[in-house]
Every structure is written in C-alpha cells, then in structure tokens.
Amino acid sequence: MGARRWSGVVKVASLLAAAGLWQLLTVTDARLWLTFDRLPTLDEIAGEAARRLATSVFYLDLLQSLVRILTGFGLAAVAGLAVGIAVARSPHTRDVVLPLLEALRPIPAIALVPVAILLFPTDEQGIVFITFVAAFFPIMVSTRHAVRALPTLWEDAVKTLGGGRRHVLWNVVLPGILPGLFGGLSVGMGVAWICVISAEMISGEFGVGYRTWQSYTLVDYPAVIVGMITIGLLGWLTSAAIELIGRKATRWLPRAEGSTA
C-alpha cells in the first residue's frame, strides 16, 4: 500500500473512530466527567440531516452564508494584499497607516457588531463588514512579513538590469510573497468563517449560523449538530480550495522529496 493511500485510510479511520465513540457515549447516556445523555445519537443526527437536505431553506442558508463569506473575504484579500505591500515597501505609508492598523488589530472582529449595526443601513452589509475585518488583518500581516522577508538581492538584480518599480512589483514582489500570502489567506478564511457565523447568530435573518442558533433556542439539538457539521464542511472546503490554488500557484518552488504539488 502506497504512502498516500495509507494516509487516506488513517484519515478515514480516525473519523469513523470519532463517530463510533460519539455513538457509544450518546446511546449509553454516559455521564463521566462530561455528560452525554442530552446529546443526540448519530441516528437522530442523520435523520435531521436528511430532513434538512429535503428543504429549500437549507440551501438558501448555504447560499446566503457563502455569498457573505466570499464577498467579505474577497474584499479583504484585495485590500490586505495592497495594504500589506504598501506598508512594507513605503516608509511614508507605514508611518501614516500602520499605527492605526495596529491599534485596531487586537479588537476581535465580532466585537464590532454594534458598530456595524450603527454604521450600515442593513444587517447584510454589516455582516459582510465583520467578515471583511476578520479576514483583512491575517492577510495584511502575512503579506507585510512576506514582503519584508524577500531577499534584497532579487530587487537589486532587477534594477541593475534596468527594471523599474512596476517591473519589480510584478516580477519580484508578487511571485516572491505567494507562499506567505496563501498562508495568510488560509488563516483569514478560517477566522472569517468564525466571525460570519457569529454575526449571523447575533443579527442575521438567514444563514447557517442564524439557523443553528435558532435551533438551539428551540432546543432542537439534532439540528444544532447538523448546523455545526455544515459549518465545518463549508470551512474545510473553502480552506482546501485556497490550499489547492496555492499549490498550483507555487509549483515553481522547490519541494521536499515525496511532497505533492
């Protein structure tokens, strides 16, 4: 059995083992250090999932959450890349912009929900704003550090050959920061999902987060678990897409023997 196939078997086995342990603890109403007697069994979760999949509301929630996350994340990716490069390469921009950004960065994005409610005329715009803020800072910081880590020899060589600032940006800076940039994009996507779900729970009318919180208030625990699984799958799929794009975009980088592109 090849290493890749064995790795896949181990991953599937770990998931099955976790599911089996969940079923054992919930069926037996185990009360250890943690209590499992009020949690739904796998049968109840599967039944609720089948019921949800047969309704149009489930897909409307999926679409709403995906639109919010992709809009906020897309804006954050563009802004984070531009600002990260600017503050890393321009001392004047760094002096003007960086102090404000560093003052705002420690504030959790979800703590800005009251501000978003006051600033934006609709909840939809406010949730996208929260998502944008959540993803912006990881992308900006990773871009900034990636630019600063570039060897100055590369830029000096291009300038020696007559290349201007634009040529350096497109042929040295942007290709050189791709590994760090995609690392920031992956982190930013994860943080964005946390915040968009939290924002939907607080002020949304549709979305996976809103529906999961609504199920909790109705004491519908199987639906809560289905919502949690849905959130996990969405986060995993979007992060995996970013990693796949990152591997394709950095195929020119030297890789360790046995790694996959």
RAURKA-V177972 format. One record per backbone hydrogen bond with DSSP energy under -0.5 kcal/mol. CO is the residue of the C=O (numbers start at 0). NH is the residue of the N-H. If there is no record, write none. Layout:
# RAURKA-V177972
co=CO nh=NH
co=CO nh=NH
This chain:
# RAURKA-V177972
co=1 nh=5
co=2 nh=6
co=3 nh=7
co=4 nh=8
co=5 nh=9
co=6 nh=10
co=7 nh=11
co=8 nh=12
co=9 nh=13
co=10 nh=14
co=11 nh=15
co=12 nh=16
co=13 nh=17
co=14 nh=18
co=15 nh=19
co=16 nh=20
co=17 nh=21
co=18 nh=22
co=19 nh=23
co=20 nh=24
co=21 nh=25
co=22 nh=26
co=23 nh=27
co=24 nh=29
co=25 nh=28
co=29 nh=35
co=33 nh=31
co=35 nh=38
co=40 nh=44
co=41 nh=45
co=42 nh=46
co=43 nh=47
co=44 nh=48
co=45 nh=49
co=46 nh=50
co=47 nh=51
co=48 nh=52
co=49 nh=53
co=50 nh=53
co=51 nh=54
co=54 nh=58
co=55 nh=59
co=56 nh=60
co=57 nh=61
co=58 nh=62
co=59 nh=63
co=60 nh=64
co=60 nh=207
co=61 nh=65
co=62 nh=66
co=63 nh=67
co=64 nh=68
co=65 nh=69
co=66 nh=70
co=67 nh=71
co=68 nh=72
co=69 nh=73
co=70 nh=74
co=71 nh=75
co=72 nh=76
co=73 nh=77
co=74 nh=78
co=75 nh=79
co=76 nh=80
co=77 nh=81
co=78 nh=82
co=79 nh=83
co=80 nh=84
co=81 nh=85
co=82 nh=86
co=83 nh=87
co=84 nh=88
co=85 nh=89
co=88 nh=90
co=89 nh=93
co=90 nh=94
co=91 nh=95
co=92 nh=96
co=92 nh=97
co=93 nh=97
co=96 nh=100
co=97 nh=101
co=98 nh=102
co=99 nh=103
co=100 nh=104
co=101 nh=105
co=103 nh=106
co=107 nh=110
co=108 nh=111
co=109 nh=112
co=111 nh=115
co=112 nh=116
co=113 nh=117
co=114 nh=118
co=115 nh=119
co=121 nh=125
co=122 nh=126
co=123 nh=127
co=124 nh=128
co=125 nh=129
co=126 nh=130
co=127 nh=131
co=128 nh=132
co=129 nh=133
co=130 nh=134
co=131 nh=135
co=132 nh=136
co=133 nh=137
co=134 nh=138
co=135 nh=139
co=136 nh=140
co=137 nh=141
co=138 nh=142
co=139 nh=143
co=140 nh=144
co=141 nh=145
co=142 nh=146
co=143 nh=147
co=144 nh=148
co=146 nh=149
co=150 nh=153
co=150 nh=154
co=151 nh=155
co=152 nh=156
co=153 nh=157
co=154 nh=158
co=155 nh=159
co=156 nh=160
co=157 nh=162
co=158 nh=161
co=163 nh=167
co=164 nh=168
co=165 nh=169
co=166 nh=170
co=167 nh=171
co=167 nh=172
co=168 nh=173
co=171 nh=175
co=172 nh=176
co=174 nh=177
co=176 nh=180
co=177 nh=181
co=178 nh=182
co=179 nh=183
co=180 nh=184
co=181 nh=185
co=182 nh=186
co=183 nh=187
co=184 nh=188
co=185 nh=189
co=186 nh=190
co=187 nh=191
co=188 nh=192
co=189 nh=193
co=190 nh=194
co=191 nh=195
co=192 nh=196
co=193 nh=197
co=194 nh=198
co=195 nh=199
co=196 nh=200
co=197 nh=201
co=198 nh=202
co=199 nh=203
co=206 nh=210
co=207 nh=211
co=208 nh=212
co=209 nh=213
co=210 nh=214
co=211 nh=215
co=212 nh=216
co=213 nh=217
co=214 nh=219
co=215 nh=218
co=218 nh=220
co=219 nh=223
co=220 nh=224
co=221 nh=225
co=222 nh=226
co=223 nh=227
co=224 nh=228
co=225 nh=229
co=226 nh=230
co=227 nh=231
co=228 nh=232
co=229 nh=233
co=230 nh=234
co=231 nh=235
co=232 nh=236
co=233 nh=237
co=234 nh=238
co=235 nh=239
co=236 nh=240
co=237 nh=241
co=238 nh=242
co=239 nh=243
co=240 nh=244
co=241 nh=245
co=242 nh=246
co=243 nh=247
co=244 nh=248
co=245 nh=249
co=247 nh=250
co=249 nh=252
co=255 nh=258
